[in-house]
């Protein structure tokens, strides 16, 4: 029986892998930063800001990366202000305000949400972005209005699918690293090759683009013991999520909401069971 590889060898492979992936990321930043497409420049800025925040050893280098990344984000958003997918990304981390100022961030998000509502009034998601916390004073009238508009929308587009398509295409243009170690000694990367890098990078960035509006929908539509006036709109919304969504996450949440919103034995409950089986297949 072969002896286990020394820990030092595994560390060496890990370091080589880290260097190869870092080199690929640096190449991606430069290629995307030079792009004419605002979305691609936004991704370059996002990667630079993330790299700056993760680099605690060189303060000057971090500051330079942060400044460059911030400039890319600001210009990309200015150039792509009417690109709904880009505005969706920006809402998660507004680039034009002090991130440490929670009130300023909230104001910027609300302004972007209002702009999205003009760009995509038929998209239920843009109305969910304006839902207030359930316990906030005066929340019920606002939430009732937003849920009514969401229920009247024709689709539920989180822009996740379009984001993944763009990211895969963009990272597919980045030259792959020449050096790639044998990763068989690293369980998490066994079988991973340099050709997998575009997918790894695309999934990593897309995963960072959370869907907070789904949480807001759960706050208002899920777990209700009483029949509130807005729940009929929640039922319409949940059906749109299941039948006219761009990705599996909102479809699954829509089904979960329907299971709470329709009483057993009703037509809605039966339809939900059939849709759940269809999704499982």
N, C-alpha and C positions, 0 to 999 in steps of 0.2 A: 504494500500500500504506500502510495506516494505521501511524503511528508507535506504538511501544510506550508504554503509559501510564507516566508518571513514577513512580518508586519512592515518592515522597511521597504520591501518590494512593492507591497500594496500601496504604501504611501507614495512611492515614486510614480506608480501608474496613475494614482489619483492626481498628483501634481501635473503630470503630462496631460491628462485629460482636461484638467482645469485650464491649463495654458492654451490647449487647442480650442476649447470652447470660448475662452476669453478673446482669443485672436479672431475667431469667427464673429463674435459679438462686435468687436471693434470695427471689423470690415463692414458689418451690416450698418453700423452707425454712420460710417462715412458715405456708404453708397446711398442710404436713405436720406441723409442730411442734404445731399446734392440733388435730390429728386425735385422735379417740378410739381409732383403731386403733394398737396397739403397733408393728406393722410400719412404718407410715408415720412414726411418731415416731422410730423407729430410723433410717430413711433420712435424716430431717432432721438428727438428731444426727451421722450419718456425714458428711453434706455439710458441716456446721459444723466438725467436727474436721478434715476435709480442707482446707477454706478457711483455717482457722487455721494449719495447718502450711505452707501455700503462701504465706502472707502474712508476709514477712520484714521489711517496712518499718515496720510499726506494731506494736510489741511489746504495748502495752496492749490494742489491738483484738484481736490474736491470742489473748491470754490470756483475754479475755472470751468470744470465740467458742469457745475450747477448753473453758472451764468450762461454758458453756451446752450445748455439744454433748455433753460427758461426762454431764451431768445427764440429758439426753434419752435417751442410750443406756442409762444405768443404770435409769431408770424404765421405759423400754420393755421392757427385758429382764425386769424384775421383774413387769410386768403380763402379759407374753407368755411366761412361762417354760415353758409347756406347748405352745407353738406351735413345732412341729418346724422349720418353715421359718425362723423367727426365730432359733432356737437354732443352726441351721446357719450363718447369717450371723455370729452372735456368736462361734462357734468360730474363725473366721478372724482376728478381732481382738477378743479379750475386753475389754470395757469396764471391768471392775471391778478391774483390777490395773494396776500400774505397767508400762507398755509396755517400759521399759528393763530390767526384771528378767526375764530369759529363763526362769529357773526358775519364777517365779510365773506367768508366762504359760502355761508348759507344764502346771503343776498345774491352772490354771483350765480349760484346754482339755480335760484328761483328765476333770475333774469334769463338764463340759458333755457330753462324749462319753458318759460313763456315764449321764447323764440321757437323752440321745437313745436309748440302747440300751433304756431302759425305755419310752420313747414309741413307738419304731418297731422292735421286735425283728425284724420281718419284712423290714426294709430292709437289704440287704447293706452299704450304704455306712456305716452306723453302726458296724459291726464293723471295717471297714477303718480307721476313724479311730483305732483303738486299736493298730494294727500298729506295732511298734517298728522302729527302723533295723536293717537286716539284720546289721550287724556288732556290734551291742550285746550285751554279756554276758547270757546267759539269754534271748536273743530268740527262739530257735527254739520252745520250749514255748508261749510267749505267742502267737507268730504262728500256730502250728499250731492253737491253740484258736480264735483269732479268724477264721482262714480257714475253719475247719470251720463256724462259726456263719454266716459270710457265705455259704458254699456252700449252707447249709440255708435261707437266706432266699428269699422268693418274688419280690422285686422289687429294682431298683437305681435308687433315686430320689435324685438329687442336689439336688432342689428348684430346679433352674435354670429349668425350665418354669414352675413356680408363681411363682417370683421375677419372671420377665419379665412374666407376666400382671399381677401386682400393680403392678409399676413402670410399665408402660404405662398402666394404668388411673389410677394416682395422678397421673402427670405430665400425663395428658390433661385433668385438672381445673384445671391451673395456667393462668391467663390468659396468652395469648401477647403478646409485646412489640408495642407500637404501631409502633415504628420498627425497620425492618429494611433494611440497606443492599443495594445491588445487588452481589452477590458474584461476578459474572462475571469480575472481574479476579483472583479468588483461585482457582487451579486446584483446591485441596482442597475448596472450598465452592461451586464453580460448579454452579448448579442447585438448591442447598439453599435452602429457604424457611423462614420462621418456623414453618410448620405441621409441619416435620420435627423441631422441638425435643423434643417428648415422646419420640420414638424415640431421638434422639441421647442424651438424658439417661438414658433407661432402659438402653440398650445400654452406655453408659459405666460406669454403676454396676454393672450385672450382670457386666461384664467384669472388674471389680475383685474380684469374689467368686470367687476361684480354686478349683480342685478338688484340693487337696493329697493327698486320699485316693486319687486315681487314680495318683499317683506311687508311693505305698506299695504299691499292687497290682502295679505294674510291677516294683518292687524284688524282691518275693517270687515272683511268678509268671512273669516274663519272663527270657529269656536264660540258662536253666539247661541246662548240658551234661549233668547227671546227673538221674536220676529220683528226686527227693526225695519223702518220704512225703506232703507236703502238696500235691503237684502235681495229684492227682486232684480235690481240693477247688478248686484253681485252675481246672481245666477246667469244673467245675460253675458256679463263679462267673463265668467268662468267658461262658458260655452265657447266664446270667441277664443279664449286661451287654448282650448283643446283643439278646436277645428281650424283656426286660422293663425297659428303661431309659426315662428320661423325656427324654433329649436325645441328639443325635448324637455328642457327644464321647465319652461312655462306650461307646456302641455301636461306634465306630471303634476305641477302645482294646481293647474286648472281642474284636473280630475280629483285631486285631494279636496279642493274647495267644493266641488259638486257633491262629493260624498257627504260633506257636512251640511250643505245647503238644501239637499233634496231628501225628504223623508222616505223611508223604506216603503216600497210598494207603489211609489208614484212613477209617472212616465219618465221624469227626469232621472230618477234613481236607476231605472232599467236601462236607459240610454247610457248612463255613466258606467254601468257594469259592462255593457257591450264595448264601449270605448276603451275601458281598462284592459279587456281581453285583447282587443286589437293592438293596443300599444305594447302589450307583453309579447305579441308575436313579432 
